Amino acid sequence: MTTVDAAAPLRIANCSGFFGDRLAAAREMVEDGPIDVLTGEYLAELTMFILARTRAAGRGDGTVPTFLRQLEEVLGTCVERGIKVVANAGGLDPATMAGHVRALAERLGLRLAVAHVEGDDLLARVGELRDAGEPLRHLDDGRPLSKLGVEPVTVNAYLGGWGIAEALRAGADVVITGRVTDAALVVGPSAWRFGWRRTDWDRLAGAVAAGHVIECGAQATGGNLAFFQEVPDLLHPGFPIAEVHADGSSVITKHAGTGGIVSVDSVTAQLVYEIADPAYLNPDVVAHFDALRLEQEGPDRVRIAGVRGSAPPPTLKVCVNYAGGHRNAVTVVIPGTDVEAKALLFERQLDAALGDRRPEVLETRLDQVVRGGPGGERCGLLEVQVKDPDRRRVGRAFSSAIVELALSSFPGFHLTAPPGDAHPFAIHWPALVAAERVPHVVVLEDGDRIEIAPSPARGEPVAEADARVDAASPGPPQAEAPPASATRTVPLGTLVGARSGDKGGNANVGVWARDDAGHAWLRSFLTVERLRELLPETAPLEVRRHELPGIRALNFVIVGLLGDGVAASTRPDPQAKGLGEQLRAQPVAVPEHLLTTPPTPARTTP
């Protein structure tokens, strides 16, 4: 196979941001322009539970089946052009997926080397780790895993990129992993191509930043962008490419002629997505996002530079999932007047009908909406969420109790859809384990095994780093408040962008300004206390505020907003995807001089 010039940037493309993303993306990335590495990210925390559940039901083998469908369309071209393929589609069994890829190559008449990375799966070693002093304590409340009283379904450590680098160095054309960090899919190929050392912290940190930007596919090219009306052709946005340079800097771009946009805004939005402290912890390096700078180098080209790195912590993050029971939900439509009284009647009737069959958790949420535009039908939507360890209590017993009320409740009673059956849900348990207790092994085409040692220099543990954040503090010293001027009340989003997401049971909201004047106002205005006023559901919770001055951004972590995590949360938006837009919609008093000329899309950050 051909190789690329080590002096040239390494063009790393993404073709998947999650299990279920656009199937055609792999073909588009390979056929629509030149790339050197094709990567795919498939494994959210919940995905591990889904793969385990389908395997237990005999409907899968613990791997990501859509990856093979994508690979079949491009594998021949990848071999012809020397494109390496790196994906975490191995899921719970990377060795099996590597076997599937070899079988696919044989069927297609292709000769190539396939390697896989293993060691992340700790499910069978939980007892051994506990006896060795690794209790897998919950990151937020410190409880040891043994206090659960249940057996976990998946336990996977987040490995770094050095196994991928070693597999490529040994000649692999396709590298399959299980649970690695999303950024490792870029760190590994970059370290391989440029011959980086394990202690090249700044270079590694630059690759982590690039990996964090492209890991979610089209979110880096205008998808889900706050300023979506400025994005051309969102009907079919292209997927992102990171052109990584030998010094760790990178340019985020996309293939020419594809939809979407790569701008300072689109890259900023992804940099603040699902992070906590600007010191972004990875197994290979701590990347200091508060030091990086962005520059609009040209149309659809944004340079990331200035990222600083330091030694990683001595621990690896561990994703534990266990079965939380079963859940169900029904939405009752309450039309006309007296919506609250009708809702109260229904709730009392349902409670009486369930009696001793009442599920362990029964929560209701009433939203009043207007359907059909201005002057349309006013109605209430009462969502009823139930959870219980016993499937029967949230299955037919629950749905029948609601259906039986159809002719004996309030006038106009109807549902948005027929009641569905109960389904299992997972609870996510984030924990830490000492890096030296987790094997990191590369298995090559010929069966040879290469063990990857943890990084030689390790920083402080994650728990200690988190403890340095004063949750009650509004953050670092504020910039001097802008001069007083007349104000106008407008939605916060008139001036700033935001993106939000989930980190286990916590949510994050990243907010950024588009110019220096807006940033100075934002830093002064949006304190923890102000955020709690604008988003009242955060008021009783711990909120941590962090600054990223290099990209004119603030990041807020709301601890516990999502309860036990995405699959267990009863919020209408269990992944907090809409929290940023909810914040931007709030009316606030903005200085008039900031609104006289709306900020243009930023070309460069300081």
LODOMAR-138173 format. One record per residue (C-alpha): x, y, z; residue in one letter. Coordinates in steps of 0.1 Angstrom, whole numbers, padded with zeros to 4 digits, always signed. Layout:
BEGIN
XYZA...
This chain:
BEGIN
+0000+0000+0000M+0011+0036-0006T+0020+0059+0022T+0017+0097+0027V+0045+0122+0030D+0054+0125+0067A+0061+0162+0062A+0026+0168+0049A-0004+0171+0071P-0023+0139+0078L-0059+0141+0066R-0081+0122+0091I-0117+0120+0081A-0147+0111+0103N-0176+0090+0089C-0197+0084+0121S-0205+0104+0152G-0227+0076+0168F-0242+0042+0162F-0270+0052+0138G-0253+0080+0119D-0255+0085+0081R-0246+0052+0064L-0235+0069+0032A-0209+0090+0051A-0180+0065+0047A-0185+0063+0009R-0188+0101+0007E-0156+0107+0027M-0136+0082+0006V-0150+0091-0029E-0155+0129-0026D-0119+0139-0020G-0084+0129-0008P-0080+0115+0028I-0053+0094+0045D-0073+0079+0074V-0110+0071+0077L-0123+0070+0113T-0156+0061+0128G-0169+0068+0163E-0198+0045+0174Y-0197+0040+0211L-0217+0063+0235A-0220+0051+0271E-0256+0039+0264L-0244+0021+0232T-0224-0003+0253M-0255-0014+0272F-0275-0017+0240I-0248-0040+0225L-0248-0061+0256A-0286-0064+0257R-0288-0074+0220T-0260-0099+0224R-0277-0115+0255A-0309-0118+0234A-0291-0136+0206G-0296-0107+0182R-0259-0096+0179G-0224-0104+0189D-0215-0072+0208G-0201-0054+0177T-0215-0026+0156V-0231-0042+0125P-0236-0010+0105T-0198-0005+0104F-0194-0036+0081L-0221-0022+0058R-0202+0010+0055Q-0168-0007+0051L-0181-0030+0023E-0187+0000+0002E-0152+0015+0006V-0127-0012+0015L-0115-0018-0020G-0109+0019-0026T-0092+0023+0007C-0067-0005-0002V-0062+0010-0036E-0055+0045-0023R-0036+0035+0009G-0063+0049+0032I-0060+0035+0068K-0093+0027+0086V-0095+0031+0124V-0128+0026+0142A-0141+0017+0176N-0168-0005+0160A-0155-0035+0179G-0178-0025+0208G-0177-0053+0233L-0157-0077+0212D-0131-0061+0190P-0115-0095+0182A-0148-0107+0166T-0152-0075+0146M-0116-0079+0133A-0126-0114+0122G-0156-0100+0104H-0134-0075+0085V-0110-0103+0075R-0139-0123+0062A-0152-0093+0043L-0117-0087+0027A-0115-0123+0017E-0150-0122+0001R-0140-0090-0018L-0107-0106-0029G-0086-0080-0010L-0053-0085+0008R-0048-0063+0039L-0037-0065+0075A-0063-0062+0103V-0053-0056+0139A-0074-0050+0170H-0070-0034+0204V-0083-0050+0235E-0081-0048+0273G-0108-0022+0279D-0134-0048+0290D-0132-0052+0328L-0165-0069+0334L-0150-0103+0344A-0124-0085+0366R-0146-0064+0389V-0140-0087+0419G-0103-0089+0412E-0100-0051+0410L-0120-0047+0442R-0097-0071+0460D-0067-0051+0447A-0080-0019+0461G-0100-0006+0431E-0135-0002+0443P-0147+0017+0412L-0162+0045+0432R-0189+0067+0416H-0172+0099+0404L-0198+0122+0417D-0208+0107+0451D-0179+0084+0460G-0199+0052+0465R-0181+0020+0457P-0196-0002+0430L-0201-0030+0456S-0228-0009+0473K-0251-0013+0442L-0263-0047+0451G-0266-0056+0414V-0244-0071+0388E-0231-0047+0362P-0238-0054+0325V-0208-0037+0310T-0176-0024+0326V-0152-0007+0301N-0121+0015+0306A-0114+0043+0282Y-0081+0034+0265L-0059+0060+0247G-0044+0062+0212G-0010+0044+0216W-0024+0010+0209G-0038+0023+0176I-0004+0040+0168A+0014+0007+0175E-0010-0013+0153A-0004+0011+0124L+0034+0010+0130R+0032-0027+0127A+0016-0024+0093G-0021-0027+0100A-0044-0013+0073D-0075-0016+0095V-0075-0011+0133V-0105-0021+0153I-0109-0011+0189T-0134-0014+0217G-0139+0014+0242R-0112+0041+0235V-0116+0078+0240T-0132+0094+0210D-0101+0116+0205A-0079+0085+0205A-0091+0078+0169L-0071+0109+0159V-0043+0108+0185V-0033+0073+0174G-0029+0079+0137P-0012+0112+0143S+0013+0098+0167A+0021+0070+0143W+0025+0092+0112R+0047+0118+0129F+0067+0095+0152G+0056+0114+0183W+0071+0104+0217R+0049+0095+0247R+0058+0128+0263T+0052+0151+0234D+0024+0167+0255W+0017+0197+0233D+0015+0177+0201R-0007+0151+0217L-0029+0178+0231A-0033+0193+0197G-0045+0160+0183A-0069+0156+0212V-0085+0189+0203A-0088+0180+0166A-0102+0146+0176G-0128+0162+0199H-0139+0185+0171V-0144+0158+0144I-0156+0129+0166E-0193+0139+0163C-0195+0140+0125G-0215+0168+0110A-0218+0187+0143Q-0184+0202+0132A-0197+0212+0098T-0228+0232+0109G-0250+0205+0122G-0269+0215+0154N-0252+0249+0152L-0269+0278+0171A-0266+0300+0141F-0281+0274+0118F-0296+0300+0095Q-0261+0310+0084E-0252+0274+0073V-0255+0267+0036P-0271+0234+0025D-0279+0218+0057L-0299+0193+0037L-0268+0172+0034H-0238+0186+0053P-0204+0171+0046G-0185+0152+0073F-0154+0168+0088P-0117+0163+0081I-0088+0172+0105A-0056+0180+0087E-0031+0173+0115V+0004+0187+0113H+0036+0174+0128A+0036+0201+0155D+0001+0190+0167G-0017+0220+0151S-0046+0212+0127S-0070+0226+0102V-0106+0214+0104I-0122+0213+0069T-0145+0192+0047K-0145+0181+0011H-0151+0208-0014A-0186+0211-0028G-0203+0194+0002T-0230+0210+0023G-0226+0227+0056G-0198+0250+0068I-0166+0249+0088V-0163+0282+0107S-0149+0295+0140V-0185+0291+0153D-0189+0255+0142S-0156+0245+0156V-0161+0265+0189T-0195+0248+0193A-0179+0213+0191Q-0149+0223+0214L-0174+0232+0242V-0195+0201+0236Y-0197+0176+0265E-0166+0188+0284I-0161+0199+0320A-0129+0216+0331D-0109+0232+0303P-0081+0209+0313A-0096+0181+0292Y-0085+0147+0306L-0074+0119+0283N-0054+0087+0289P-0025+0101+0268D-0024+0137+0278V-0043+0165+0295V-0052+0190+0268A-0056+0225+0280H-0085+0239+0259F-0082+0273+0276D-0049+0279+0258A-0060+0271+0222L-0067+0296+0194R-0089+0294+0163L-0083+0312+0130E-0105+0312+0099Q-0078+0303+0074E-0101+0304+0044G-0136+0292+0033P-0144+0260+0053D-0109+0260+0069R-0104+0267+0106V-0069+0263+0122R-0065+0251+0157I-0033+0261+0173A-0018+0269+0207G-0031+0239+0225V-0009+0231+0255R-0006+0196+0270G+0005+0181+0303S+0010+0146+0317A-0022+0126+0320P-0037+0114+0353P-0027+0081+0368P-0062+0068+0364T-0085+0058+0335L-0122+0066+0333K-0144+0036+0335V-0179+0033+0320C-0201+0010+0341V-0237+0002+0330N-0261-0019+0350Y-0298-0027+0344A-0320-0002+0362G-0353-0020+0356G-0380-0013+0331H-0397+0019+0320R-0427+0032+0300N-0443+0065+0291A-0476+0078+0278V-0485+0113+0268T-0521+0124+0275V-0536+0153+0255V-0558+0177+0275I-0576+0201+0252P-0596+0232+0259G-0600+0250+0291T-0593+0241+0328D-0562+0222+0318V-0547+0221+0353E-0580+0208+0368A-0583+0181+0341K-0547+0170+0347A-0553+0168+0384L-0585+0147+0379L-0566+0123+0356F-0537+0119+0380E-0561+0111+0409R-0579+0086+0387Q-0547+0069+0375L-0534+0067+0411D-0567+0050+0422A-0567+0027+0392A-0531+0015+0398L-0536+0009+0435G-0510-0015+0448D-0498-0020+0412R-0483+0016+0413R-0448+0015+0398P-0418+0024+0420E-0414+0057+0401V-0443+0076+0386L-0437+0111+0374E-0459+0135+0355T-0450+0166+0336R-0476+0191+0322L-0467+0213+0293D-0492+0237+0278Q-0489+0243+0240V-0506+0258+0210V-0511+0234+0181R-0517+0246+0146G-0500+0280+0149G-0513+0313+0162P-0550+0310+0171G-0548+0273+0169G-0559+0247+0195E-0547+0253+0230R-0540+0221+0249C-0520+0205+0276G-0496+0176+0271L-0493+0155+0303L-0464+0131+0301E-0466+0102+0325V-0432+0084+0330Q-0430+0052+0350V-0400+0030+0361K-0399-0002+0381D-0377-0032+0386P-0407-0054+0378D-0415-0053+0341R-0452-0062+0347R-0458-0030+0367R-0449-0007+0338V-0462-0029+0310G-0498-0040+0306R-0508-0031+0341A-0498+0005+0335F-0511+0009+0300S-0544-0009+0307S-0550+0014+0337A-0547+0044+0313I-0567+0030+0285V-0596+0020+0309E-0599+0057+0318L-0606+0067+0282A-0644+0071+0286L-0645+0081+0322S-0621+0110+0326S-0621+0146+0315F-0637+0158+0283P-0616+0155+0251G-0594+0128+0266F-0570+0112+0241H-0534+0101+0237L-0507+0111+0213T-0501+0074+0205A-0513+0040+0217P-0495+0029+0249P-0463+0009+0242G-0447-0019+0260D-0422-0016+0288A-0385-0017+0279H-0354-0020+0300P-0332+0009+0308F-0296+0013+0319A-0280+0033+0347I-0246+0047+0340H-0219+0046+0368W-0188+0066+0360P-0157+0055+0379A-0119+0055+0379L-0093+0027+0379V-0055+0029+0381A-0041+0029+0346A-0015+0002+0354E-0043-0023+0362R-0058-0021+0328V-0042-0041+0300P-0038-0023+0267H-0030-0049+0241V-0026-0048+0203V-0033-0081+0185V-0018-0082+0150L-0028-0100+0119E-0005-0130+0127D-0017-0132+0163G+0013-0115+0178D+0004-0094+0209R+0020-0061+0218I+0014-0047+0253E+0011-0009+0256I+0024+0005+0289A+0007+0035+0305P+0023+0069+0298S+0055+0072+0318P+0047+0105+0335A+0013+0108+0352R-0004+0139+0365G-0027+0142+0395E-0057+0119+0398P-0090+0131+0383V-0107+0132+0417A-0081+0156+0431E-0083+0178+0400A-0121+0180+0403D-0118+0189+0440A-0099+0221+0431R-0131+0235+0415V-0152+0255+0440D-0187+0247+0428A-0202+0278+0446A-0177+0302+0430S-0186+0321+0399P-0152+0312+0385G-0120+0330+0378P-0119+0368+0385P-0142+0386+0361Q-0132+0410+0335A-0140+0446+0343E-0177+0452+0335A-0183+0471+0302P-0192+0507+0305P-0229+0513+0315A-0251+0520+0286S-0288+0518+0276A-0300+0482+0273T-0326+0463+0253R-0343+0431+0263T-0337+0404+0237V-0332+0367+0238P-0297+0358+0250L-0291+0339+0218G-0293+0372+0198T-0257+0378+0210L-0242+0344+0219V-0241+0308+0207G-0245+0277+0229A-0242+0239+0227R-0252+0215+0254S-0249+0177+0261G-0246+0150+0287D-0218+0136+0307K-0233+0107+0326G-0258+0121+0351G-0244+0156+0346N-0251+0181+0318A-0229+0208+0303N-0238+0240+0285V-0210+0258+0266G-0217+0294+0257V-0196+0316+0234W-0195+0351+0221A-0186+0360+0185R-0164+0390+0192D-0143+0405+0220D-0169+0431+0231A-0195+0404+0234G-0171+0382+0253H-0163+0409+0279A-0200+0413+0285W-0207+0376+0286L-0180+0370+0312R-0194+0397+0334S-0230+0388+0329F-0233+0351+0329L-0224+0340+0364T-0235+0308+0381V-0262+0327+0399E-0275+0342+0367R-0275+0308+0350L-0297+0295+0378R-0321+0324+0373E-0324+0318+0336L-0326+0280+0339L-0346+0275+0371P-0343+0237+0370E-0306+0241+0378T-0313+0262+0409A-0310+0234+0435P-0281+0217+0418L-0243+0221+0420E-0232+0242+0390V-0195+0246+0380R-0184+0274+0358R-0152+0273+0337H-0137+0299+0313E-0122+0292+0279L-0109+0327+0270P-0091+0316+0238G-0124+0308+0222I-0144+0335+0240R-0164+0308+0258A-0178+0298+0292L-0187+0262+0302N-0212+0253+0328F-0214+0218+0343V-0248+0211+0360I-0242+0182+0384V-0270+0156+0386G-0294+0173+0362L-0298+0140+0343L-0302+0118+0374G-0287+0084+0368D-0278+0092+0332G-0294+0093+0298V-0313+0060+0298A-0326+0065+0333A-0335+0102+0331S-0372+0112+0330T-0365+0147+0316R-0382+0153+0282P-0347+0160+0270D-0327+0132+0287P-0294+0141+0270Q-0297+0178+0276A-0293+0185+0239K-0318+0213+0240G-0305+0230+0272L-0283+0254+0253G-0311+0266+0231E-0334+0268+0262Q-0308+0292+0277L-0304+0312+0245R-0342+0317+0244A-0343+0335+0277Q-0349+0373+0276P-0320+0394+0291V-0310+0430+0291A-0282+0435+0266V-0263+0468+0262P-0276+0486+0232E-0241+0492+0217H-0237+0455+0214L-0268+0452+0193L-0265+0482+0170T-0245+0462+0145T-0250+0425+0149P-0217+0406+0153P-0205+0390+0121T-0193+0354+0122P-0159+0355+0140A-0128+0350+0118R-0103+0347+0145T-0102+0341+0182T-0077+0360+0204P
